[in-house]
Amino acid sequence: MREFDLCAATLLVFTQSPGGLATSEQDINKQCVHLKDTDSCLRNYTRRCMTPMQRGVVTMTANASFQMLNEYCTPRSHLRTNYLKHASCLNQVQKKEQKSCTRDLQASLEMLGGSGGGADGGSVAVGKRLQLMCCTYKRFESCLAGQLDKRCGKEAVSFVNGLLRRATSRLPETMCRNYKPDSGECKALLPRTGTIPKGAKSTSILSRLLSAYTGL
């Protein structure tokens, strides 16, 4: 899992960069060098560290993400053209408003992998991890949509939601359909909104990498 974390960390560094999102063709071309490195890293991880059945599941769910990556990194593609249309506003949200959403995401990610009681216990029981992942995803999605709507409008919200669905092969959308971040179930599992994550002191590589963006 450490190798997987390092692959994901490479992706996080270039999608949650404190320097901001790519806002030009030149920026995207530079970013795509690192995104393709992440693609190769993850493919190598699945080949070396997973059983044939696990590889089949990952390949099935990841194909859409790889296709989106290829389209994003292809000059003048439909996805890239639409992204650049919204890039300037998305960049402002990513630099400012989105940090509160990302901090809540970071605090929730730190709870995955422990064995505790949920929102007050600092970790979550093994049997509740799927629920926590769904609640985490839905809260981040809702928070981000609210920030985007205020600054960039509904067209940008629709575009970003489409990216999220494609990037995750619609898996969270399917598995987490009935979860609502403000439900009693999610409130019992999620750390409270505004909880300060451990960040650089966390045992989670992903959380430590997110600290470069959140400043914690």
C-alpha positions in Angstrom: 0.0 0.0 0.0 2.9 2.3 0.5 3.8 2.1 -3.2 0.1 2.9 -4.0 0.2 5.9 -1.7 3.4 7.2 -3.4 1.7 6.9 -6.8 -1.4 8.8 -5.5 0.9 11.3 -3.9 2.4 12.2 -7.2 -1.0 12.9 -8.6 -2.0 15.0 -5.6 1.1 17.2 -5.9 0.1 18.3 -9.3 -3.7 18.5 -8.9 -3.7 20.2 -5.5 -0.6 22.3 -6.0 -0.4 25.5 -3.9 0.7 27.2 -7.1 -2.7 26.8 -8.6 -4.3 24.8 -11.4 -3.1 24.8 -15.0 -4.7 27.7 -16.9 -2.9 27.5 -20.3 -2.0 25.0 -22.9 1.7 25.3 -21.8 0.7 24.6 -18.1 -1.3 21.6 -19.1 1.6 20.2 -21.2 3.9 20.4 -18.2 1.3 18.9 -15.9 0.7 16.0 -18.2 4.3 14.8 -18.0 3.7 14.1 -14.3 0.2 12.8 -14.8 1.5 10.2 -17.2 4.2 9.3 -14.7 1.4 8.6 -12.2 -0.5 6.5 -14.8 2.6 4.4 -15.3 3.2 4.1 -11.6 -0.3 2.9 -10.9 -0.2 0.4 -13.8 3.1 -1.0 -12.4 1.6 -1.2 -8.9 -1.4 -3.2 -10.1 0.8 -5.6 -12.2 3.2 -6.3 -9.3 1.1 -6.1 -6.2 -2.4 -7.4 -7.1 -3.9 -10.8 -7.8 -5.4 -11.4 -11.3 -8.9 -10.9 -10.0 -7.9 -7.6 -8.3 -6.2 -6.4 -11.4 -9.4 -7.1 -13.4 -11.5 -5.1 -11.0 -9.1 -2.2 -11.0 -8.7 -2.2 -14.8 -12.5 -2.2 -15.2 -13.0 0.8 -12.9 -9.8 2.7 -13.9 -10.3 2.6 -17.7 -12.5 5.7 -17.8 -9.9 7.6 -15.7 -7.1 6.7 -18.1 -9.3 7.7 -21.1 -10.0 11.0 -19.4 -6.3 11.5 -18.8 -5.5 10.9 -22.4 -8.2 13.3 -23.6 -7.1 16.0 -21.1 -3.5 15.7 -22.3 -4.5 15.8 -26.0 -4.2 19.4 -27.5 -7.5 20.9 -28.7 -9.6 17.9 -27.4 -13.1 18.7 -26.3 -12.3 18.1 -22.6 -9.2 20.3 -22.7 -11.1 23.1 -24.5 -13.9 23.0 -22.0 -11.4 22.9 -19.1 -9.6 26.0 -20.3 -12.9 27.8 -20.6 -13.4 27.5 -16.9 -9.8 27.2 -15.8 -9.3 30.8 -14.6 -12.3 30.7 -12.2 -11.6 27.2 -11.1 -8.1 28.3 -10.2 -9.3 31.1 -8.0 -11.6 28.6 -6.2 -8.8 26.1 -5.8 -6.5 28.8 -4.3 -9.1 30.2 -1.9 -12.5 28.8 -1.1 -11.7 25.1 -1.9 -9.2 24.9 1.0 -11.9 24.5 3.6 -13.4 21.6 1.6 -10.0 20.0 1.2 -9.2 20.3 4.9 -12.4 18.5 5.8 -11.5 15.9 3.2 -8.0 15.6 4.7 -9.4 15.1 8.3 -11.7 12.4 7.0 -9.0 10.6 5.1 -6.9 10.5 8.3 -9.7 8.5 10.0 -9.6 5.7 7.4 -7.3 2.9 8.6 -7.8 3.2 12.3 -10.0 1.2 14.6 -12.2 3.5 16.6 -15.6 4.9 17.0 -16.1 7.6 14.3 -16.4 11.3 14.6 -15.4 11.6 18.2 -12.9 8.7 18.3 -10.5 9.9 15.6 -10.8 6.7 13.6 -13.4 4.4 12.3 -14.2 0.7 12.7 -13.2 -1.6 9.8 -16.9 -2.4 9.1 -17.7 1.3 8.7 -15.0 2.2 6.3 -17.1 2.0 3.1 -19.7 4.2 4.7 -17.0 6.7 5.8 -15.6 6.8 2.3 -19.0 7.5 0.8 -19.8 10.2 3.4 -16.3 11.7 2.8 -16.8 11.8 -1.0 -20.4 13.2 -0.8 -19.3 15.9 1.6 -16.4 17.0 -0.5 -18.6 16.9 -3.6 -21.3 19.0 -2.0 -18.8 21.5 -0.5 -17.0 21.9 -3.8 -20.2 22.4 -5.7 -21.3 25.1 -3.3 -18.1 27.0 -3.7 -18.0 26.7 -7.4 -21.6 27.8 -7.8 -21.0 31.0 -5.9 -18.0 32.0 -7.8 -18.1 30.3 -11.2 -21.8 29.4 -11.9 -23.8 26.3 -12.5 -22.0 25.5 -15.9 -18.7 25.2 -14.0 -20.4 23.0 -11.4 -21.8 20.7 -14.1 -18.4 20.5 -15.8 -16.5 19.6 -12.6 -19.2 17.1 -11.5 -18.7 15.5 -14.9 -15.0 15.3 -14.4 -15.4 13.7 -11.0 -17.8 11.1 -12.4 -15.5 10.2 -15.3 -12.4 10.2 -13.0 -14.0 7.7 -10.6 -15.7 5.6 -13.3 -19.0 6.6 -11.7 -18.2 4.1 -8.9 -18.8 6.5 -5.9 -22.0 7.8 -7.7 -23.3 4.2 -7.8 -22.1 3.0 -4.4 -22.8 6.2 -2.5 -26.1 7.1 -4.1 -28.1 7.0 -0.9 -25.5 8.8 1.3 -26.1 12.4 2.3 -23.3 14.3 4.2 -25.9 16.0 6.5 -27.6 12.7 7.4 -27.3 11.2 10.9 -25.3 8.3 9.6 -22.7 10.5 8.0 -22.5 13.0 10.9 -21.8 10.0 13.3 -18.8 9.0 11.1 -17.3 12.2 9.7 -15.1 14.5 11.7 -17.0 17.7 12.3 -16.8 20.4 9.6 -13.8 22.6 10.3 -11.9 19.9 12.2 -8.1 20.6 11.9 -6.4 17.6 10.4 -3.0 16.3 11.7 -1.5 17.1 8.4 2.2 16.9 8.3 2.1 14.9 11.6 -0.3 12.3 10.2 0.7 8.7 9.4 -1.2 9.0 6.1 1.1 9.9 3.1 -2.0 11.3 1.3 -2.8 13.6 4.2 0.8 14.8 4.5 0.8 15.6 0.7 -2.4 17.5 1.1 -0.7 19.5 3.7 1.3 21.2 1.0 -2.0 22.6 -0.3 -3.9 23.2 3.0 -0.8 24.6 4.8 -1.3 22.2 7.9 
